[in-house]
Amino acid sequence: MNDPDMGTWTYSYNALGKLVSQTDAKGQTSTMVYDKLGRMTQRTEAEGTSTWTYDTKSKGIGKPAVITGPNGYKKELSYDALGRVSSST
């Protein structure tokens, strides 16, 4: 894509149409990894890598359980009986 304000960006997609990489006008590339269900599990950028781990318990099945990011960022989530976030640390 060529944007007059942001320059040329390049995008790559997998067979399922999920974005797997993007390169900005500065040449910085971000890459994404997905699980078998099409959920993003990892994103790597110039600043570092972020990861998503998904809950497999009955109350939160398929929802994010742990999210980590660059510079020590970490968020843990748990869910109540209705699948709503009950705690976030």
Phi and psi in radians as a Rosetta constraint file:
Dihedral C 1 N 2 CA 2 C 2 CIRCULARHARMONIC -1.967 0.35
Dihedral N 2 CA 2 C 2 N 3 CIRCULARHARMONIC 1.917 0.35
Dihedral C 2 N 3 CA 3 C 3 CIRCULARHARMONIC -1.841 0.35
Dihedral N 3 CA 3 C 3 N 4 CIRCULARHARMONIC 2.220 0.35
Dihedral C 3 N 4 CA 4 C 4 CIRCULARHARMONIC -1.075 0.35
Dihedral N 4 CA 4 C 4 N 5 CIRCULARHARMONIC -0.442 0.35
Dihedral C 4 N 5 CA 5 C 5 CIRCULARHARMONIC -1.620 0.35
Dihedral N 5 CA 5 C 5 N 6 CIRCULARHARMONIC -0.598 0.35
Dihedral C 5 N 6 CA 6 C 6 CIRCULARHARMONIC -1.891 0.35
Dihedral N 6 CA 6 C 6 N 7 CIRCULARHARMONIC -0.052 0.35
Dihedral C 6 N 7 CA 7 C 7 CIRCULARHARMONIC 1.451 0.35
Dihedral N 7 CA 7 C 7 N 8 CIRCULARHARMONIC -2.834 0.35
Dihedral C 7 N 8 CA 8 C 8 CIRCULARHARMONIC -1.615 0.35
Dihedral N 8 CA 8 C 8 N 9 CIRCULARHARMONIC 2.252 0.35
Dihedral C 8 N 9 CA 9 C 9 CIRCULARHARMONIC -2.043 0.35
Dihedral N 9 CA 9 C 9 N 10 CIRCULARHARMONIC 2.544 0.35
Dihedral C 9 N 10 CA 10 C 10 CIRCULARHARMONIC -2.103 0.35
Dihedral N 10 CA 10 C 10 N 11 CIRCULARHARMONIC 2.380 0.35
Dihedral C 10 N 11 CA 11 C 11 CIRCULARHARMONIC -2.180 0.35
Dihedral N 11 CA 11 C 11 N 12 CIRCULARHARMONIC 2.490 0.35
Dihedral C 11 N 12 CA 12 C 12 CIRCULARHARMONIC -2.238 0.35
Dihedral N 12 CA 12 C 12 N 13 CIRCULARHARMONIC 2.477 0.35
Dihedral C 12 N 13 CA 13 C 13 CIRCULARHARMONIC -2.207 0.35
Dihedral N 13 CA 13 C 13 N 14 CIRCULARHARMONIC 2.667 0.35
Dihedral C 13 N 14 CA 14 C 14 CIRCULARHARMONIC -1.514 0.35
Dihedral N 14 CA 14 C 14 N 15 CIRCULARHARMONIC -3.088 0.35
Dihedral C 14 N 15 CA 15 C 15 CIRCULARHARMONIC -1.110 0.35
Dihedral N 15 CA 15 C 15 N 16 CIRCULARHARMONIC -0.374 0.35
Dihedral C 15 N 16 CA 16 C 16 CIRCULARHARMONIC -1.620 0.35
Dihedral N 16 CA 16 C 16 N 17 CIRCULARHARMONIC 0.065 0.35
Dihedral C 16 N 17 CA 17 C 17 CIRCULARHARMONIC 1.467 0.35
Dihedral N 17 CA 17 C 17 N 18 CIRCULARHARMONIC 0.192 0.35
Dihedral C 17 N 18 CA 18 C 18 CIRCULARHARMONIC -1.473 0.35
Dihedral N 18 CA 18 C 18 N 19 CIRCULARHARMONIC 2.409 0.35
Dihedral C 18 N 19 CA 19 C 19 CIRCULARHARMONIC -1.172 0.35
Dihedral N 19 CA 19 C 19 N 20 CIRCULARHARMONIC 2.137 0.35
Dihedral C 19 N 20 CA 20 C 20 CIRCULARHARMONIC -1.932 0.35
Dihedral N 20 CA 20 C 20 N 21 CIRCULARHARMONIC -0.333 0.35
Dihedral C 20 N 21 CA 21 C 21 CIRCULARHARMONIC -2.797 0.35
Dihedral N 21 CA 21 C 21 N 22 CIRCULARHARMONIC 2.628 0.35
Dihedral C 21 N 22 CA 22 C 22 CIRCULARHARMONIC -2.504 0.35
Dihedral N 22 CA 22 C 22 N 23 CIRCULARHARMONIC 2.418 0.35
Dihedral C 22 N 23 CA 23 C 23 CIRCULARHARMONIC -2.140 0.35
Dihedral N 23 CA 23 C 23 N 24 CIRCULARHARMONIC 2.220 0.35
Dihedral C 23 N 24 CA 24 C 24 CIRCULARHARMONIC -1.530 0.35
Dihedral N 24 CA 24 C 24 N 25 CIRCULARHARMONIC 3.142 0.35
Dihedral C 24 N 25 CA 25 C 25 CIRCULARHARMONIC -1.112 0.35
Dihedral N 25 CA 25 C 25 N 26 CIRCULARHARMONIC -0.365 0.35
Dihedral C 25 N 26 CA 26 C 26 CIRCULARHARMONIC -1.516 0.35
Dihedral N 26 CA 26 C 26 N 27 CIRCULARHARMONIC -0.048 0.35
Dihedral C 26 N 27 CA 27 C 27 CIRCULARHARMONIC 1.501 0.35
Dihedral N 27 CA 27 C 27 N 28 CIRCULARHARMONIC 0.157 0.35
Dihedral C 27 N 28 CA 28 C 28 CIRCULARHARMONIC -1.442 0.35
Dihedral N 28 CA 28 C 28 N 29 CIRCULARHARMONIC 2.223 0.35
Dihedral C 28 N 29 CA 29 C 29 CIRCULARHARMONIC -1.885 0.35
Dihedral N 29 CA 29 C 29 N 30 CIRCULARHARMONIC 2.376 0.35
Dihedral C 29 N 30 CA 30 C 30 CIRCULARHARMONIC -1.954 0.35
Dihedral N 30 CA 30 C 30 N 31 CIRCULARHARMONIC 2.383 0.35
Dihedral C 30 N 31 CA 31 C 31 CIRCULARHARMONIC -2.144 0.35
Dihedral N 31 CA 31 C 31 N 32 CIRCULARHARMONIC 2.551 0.35
Dihedral C 31 N 32 CA 32 C 32 CIRCULARHARMONIC -2.178 0.35
Dihedral N 32 CA 32 C 32 N 33 CIRCULARHARMONIC 2.509 0.35
Dihedral C 32 N 33 CA 33 C 33 CIRCULARHARMONIC -2.158 0.35
Dihedral N 33 CA 33 C 33 N 34 CIRCULARHARMONIC 2.465 0.35
Dihedral C 33 N 34 CA 34 C 34 CIRCULARHARMONIC -2.174 0.35
Dihedral N 34 CA 34 C 34 N 35 CIRCULARHARMONIC 2.683 0.35
Dihedral C 34 N 35 CA 35 C 35 CIRCULARHARMONIC -1.497 0.35
Dihedral N 35 CA 35 C 35 N 36 CIRCULARHARMONIC -3.080 0.35
Dihedral C 35 N 36 CA 36 C 36 CIRCULARHARMONIC -1.155 0.35
Dihedral N 36 CA 36 C 36 N 37 CIRCULARHARMONIC -0.309 0.35
Dihedral C 36 N 37 CA 37 C 37 CIRCULARHARMONIC -1.647 0.35
Dihedral N 37 CA 37 C 37 N 38 CIRCULARHARMONIC 0.082 0.35
Dihedral C 37 N 38 CA 38 C 38 CIRCULARHARMONIC 1.448 0.35
Dihedral N 38 CA 38 C 38 N 39 CIRCULARHARMONIC 0.235 0.35
Dihedral C 38 N 39 CA 39 C 39 CIRCULARHARMONIC -1.596 0.35
Dihedral N 39 CA 39 C 39 N 40 CIRCULARHARMONIC 2.387 0.35
Dihedral C 39 N 40 CA 40 C 40 CIRCULARHARMONIC -1.140 0.35
Dihedral N 40 CA 40 C 40 N 41 CIRCULARHARMONIC 2.261 0.35
Dihedral C 40 N 41 CA 41 C 41 CIRCULARHARMONIC -1.967 0.35
Dihedral N 41 CA 41 C 41 N 42 CIRCULARHARMONIC -0.323 0.35
Dihedral C 41 N 42 CA 42 C 42 CIRCULARHARMONIC -2.726 0.35
Dihedral N 42 CA 42 C 42 N 43 CIRCULARHARMONIC 2.451 0.35
Dihedral C 42 N 43 CA 43 C 43 CIRCULARHARMONIC -2.379 0.35
Dihedral N 43 CA 43 C 43 N 44 CIRCULARHARMONIC 2.154 0.35
Dihedral C 43 N 44 CA 44 C 44 CIRCULARHARMONIC -1.965 0.35
Dihedral N 44 CA 44 C 44 N 45 CIRCULARHARMONIC 2.207 0.35
Dihedral C 44 N 45 CA 45 C 45 CIRCULARHARMONIC -2.282 0.35
Dihedral N 45 CA 45 C 45 N 46 CIRCULARHARMONIC 3.120 0.35
Dihedral C 45 N 46 CA 46 C 46 CIRCULARHARMONIC -1.028 0.35
Dihedral N 46 CA 46 C 46 N 47 CIRCULARHARMONIC -0.588 0.35
Dihedral C 46 N 47 CA 47 C 47 CIRCULARHARMONIC -1.317 0.35
Dihedral N 47 CA 47 C 47 N 48 CIRCULARHARMONIC -0.332 0.35
Dihedral C 47 N 48 CA 48 C 48 CIRCULARHARMONIC 2.477 0.35
Dihedral N 48 CA 48 C 48 N 49 CIRCULARHARMONIC -2.911 0.35
Dihedral C 48 N 49 CA 49 C 49 CIRCULARHARMONIC -1.965 0.35
Dihedral N 49 CA 49 C 49 N 50 CIRCULARHARMONIC 2.397 0.35
Dihedral C 49 N 50 CA 50 C 50 CIRCULARHARMONIC -1.960 0.35
Dihedral N 50 CA 50 C 50 N 51 CIRCULARHARMONIC 2.530 0.35
Dihedral C 50 N 51 CA 51 C 51 CIRCULARHARMONIC -2.289 0.35
Dihedral N 51 CA 51 C 51 N 52 CIRCULARHARMONIC 2.650 0.35
Dihedral C 51 N 52 CA 52 C 52 CIRCULARHARMONIC -2.197 0.35
Dihedral N 52 CA 52 C 52 N 53 CIRCULARHARMONIC 2.238 0.35
Dihedral C 52 N 53 CA 53 C 53 CIRCULARHARMONIC -2.018 0.35
Dihedral N 53 CA 53 C 53 N 54 CIRCULARHARMONIC 2.342 0.35
Dihedral C 53 N 54 CA 54 C 54 CIRCULARHARMONIC -1.807 0.35
Dihedral N 54 CA 54 C 54 N 55 CIRCULARHARMONIC 2.532 0.35
Dihedral C 54 N 55 CA 55 C 55 CIRCULARHARMONIC -1.205 0.35
Dihedral N 55 CA 55 C 55 N 56 CIRCULARHARMONIC 2.392 0.35
Dihedral C 55 N 56 CA 56 C 56 CIRCULARHARMONIC -1.998 0.35
Dihedral N 56 CA 56 C 56 N 57 CIRCULARHARMONIC 0.072 0.35
Dihedral C 56 N 57 CA 57 C 57 CIRCULARHARMONIC -1.344 0.35
Dihedral N 57 CA 57 C 57 N 58 CIRCULARHARMONIC 2.794 0.35
Dihedral C 57 N 58 CA 58 C 58 CIRCULARHARMONIC -1.096 0.35
Dihedral N 58 CA 58 C 58 N 59 CIRCULARHARMONIC -0.509 0.35
Dihedral C 58 N 59 CA 59 C 59 CIRCULARHARMONIC -1.504 0.35
Dihedral N 59 CA 59 C 59 N 60 CIRCULARHARMONIC -0.307 0.35
Dihedral C 59 N 60 CA 60 C 60 CIRCULARHARMONIC -2.281 0.35
Dihedral N 60 CA 60 C 60 N 61 CIRCULARHARMONIC 0.323 0.35
Dihedral C 60 N 61 CA 61 C 61 CIRCULARHARMONIC -0.878 0.35
Dihedral N 61 CA 61 C 61 N 62 CIRCULARHARMONIC 2.221 0.35
Dihedral C 61 N 62 CA 62 C 62 CIRCULARHARMONIC 1.436 0.35
Dihedral N 62 CA 62 C 62 N 63 CIRCULARHARMONIC -0.067 0.35
Dihedral C 62 N 63 CA 63 C 63 CIRCULARHARMONIC -1.680 0.35
Dihedral N 63 CA 63 C 63 N 64 CIRCULARHARMONIC 2.717 0.35
Dihedral C 63 N 64 CA 64 C 64 CIRCULARHARMONIC -1.047 0.35
Dihedral N 64 CA 64 C 64 N 65 CIRCULARHARMONIC 2.329 0.35
Dihedral C 64 N 65 CA 65 C 65 CIRCULARHARMONIC -1.890 0.35
Dihedral N 65 CA 65 C 65 N 66 CIRCULARHARMONIC -0.701 0.35
Dihedral C 65 N 66 CA 66 C 66 CIRCULARHARMONIC -2.407 0.35
Dihedral N 66 CA 66 C 66 N 67 CIRCULARHARMONIC 2.280 0.35
Dihedral C 66 N 67 CA 67 C 67 CIRCULARHARMONIC -2.159 0.35
Dihedral N 67 CA 67 C 67 N 68 CIRCULARHARMONIC 2.213 0.35
Dihedral C 67 N 68 CA 68 C 68 CIRCULARHARMONIC -2.110 0.35
Dihedral N 68 CA 68 C 68 N 69 CIRCULARHARMONIC 2.707 0.35
Dihedral C 68 N 69 CA 69 C 69 CIRCULARHARMONIC -2.576 0.35
Dihedral N 69 CA 69 C 69 N 70 CIRCULARHARMONIC -3.130 0.35
Dihedral C 69 N 70 CA 70 C 70 CIRCULARHARMONIC -1.028 0.35
Dihedral N 70 CA 70 C 70 N 71 CIRCULARHARMONIC 2.773 0.35
Dihedral C 70 N 71 CA 71 C 71 CIRCULARHARMONIC 1.075 0.35
Dihedral N 71 CA 71 C 71 N 72 CIRCULARHARMONIC 0.543 0.35
Dihedral C 71 N 72 CA 72 C 72 CIRCULARHARMONIC 1.407 0.35
Dihedral N 72 CA 72 C 72 N 73 CIRCULARHARMONIC 0.163 0.35
Dihedral C 72 N 73 CA 73 C 73 CIRCULARHARMONIC -1.109 0.35
Dihedral N 73 CA 73 C 73 N 74 CIRCULARHARMONIC 2.332 0.35
Dihedral C 73 N 74 CA 74 C 74 CIRCULARHARMONIC -2.632 0.35
Dihedral N 74 CA 74 C 74 N 75 CIRCULARHARMONIC 2.309 0.35
Dihedral C 74 N 75 CA 75 C 75 CIRCULARHARMONIC -2.293 0.35
Dihedral N 75 CA 75 C 75 N 76 CIRCULARHARMONIC 2.249 0.35
Dihedral C 75 N 76 CA 76 C 76 CIRCULARHARMONIC -1.994 0.35
Dihedral N 76 CA 76 C 76 N 77 CIRCULARHARMONIC 2.374 0.35
Dihedral C 76 N 77 CA 77 C 77 CIRCULARHARMONIC -2.148 0.35
Dihedral N 77 CA 77 C 77 N 78 CIRCULARHARMONIC 2.508 0.35
Dihedral C 77 N 78 CA 78 C 78 CIRCULARHARMONIC -2.317 0.35
Dihedral N 78 CA 78 C 78 N 79 CIRCULARHARMONIC 2.855 0.35
Dihedral C 78 N 79 CA 79 C 79 CIRCULARHARMONIC -2.245 0.35
Dihedral N 79 CA 79 C 79 N 80 CIRCULARHARMONIC 2.635 0.35
Dihedral C 79 N 80 CA 80 C 80 CIRCULARHARMONIC -1.525 0.35
Dihedral N 80 CA 80 C 80 N 81 CIRCULARHARMONIC -3.046 0.35
Dihedral C 80 N 81 CA 81 C 81 CIRCULARHARMONIC -1.098 0.35
Dihedral N 81 CA 81 C 81 N 82 CIRCULARHARMONIC -0.367 0.35
Dihedral C 81 N 82 CA 82 C 82 CIRCULARHARMONIC -1.693 0.35
Dihedral N 82 CA 82 C 82 N 83 CIRCULARHARMONIC 0.104 0.35
Dihedral C 82 N 83 CA 83 C 83 CIRCULARHARMONIC 1.428 0.35
Dihedral N 83 CA 83 C 83 N 84 CIRCULARHARMONIC 0.221 0.35
Dihedral C 83 N 84 CA 84 C 84 CIRCULARHARMONIC -1.573 0.35
Dihedral N 84 CA 84 C 84 N 85 CIRCULARHARMONIC 2.664 0.35
Dihedral C 84 N 85 CA 85 C 85 CIRCULARHARMONIC -1.092 0.35
Dihedral N 85 CA 85 C 85 N 86 CIRCULARHARMONIC 2.151 0.35
Dihedral C 85 N 86 CA 86 C 86 CIRCULARHARMONIC -1.818 0.35
Dihedral N 86 CA 86 C 86 N 87 CIRCULARHARMONIC -0.414 0.35
Dihedral C 86 N 87 CA 87 C 87 CIRCULARHARMONIC -2.676 0.35
Dihedral N 87 CA 87 C 87 N 88 CIRCULARHARMONIC 2.619 0.35
Dihedral C 87 N 88 CA 88 C 88 CIRCULARHARMONIC -2.523 0.35
Dihedral N 88 CA 88 C 88 N 89 CIRCULARHARMONIC 2.116 0.35
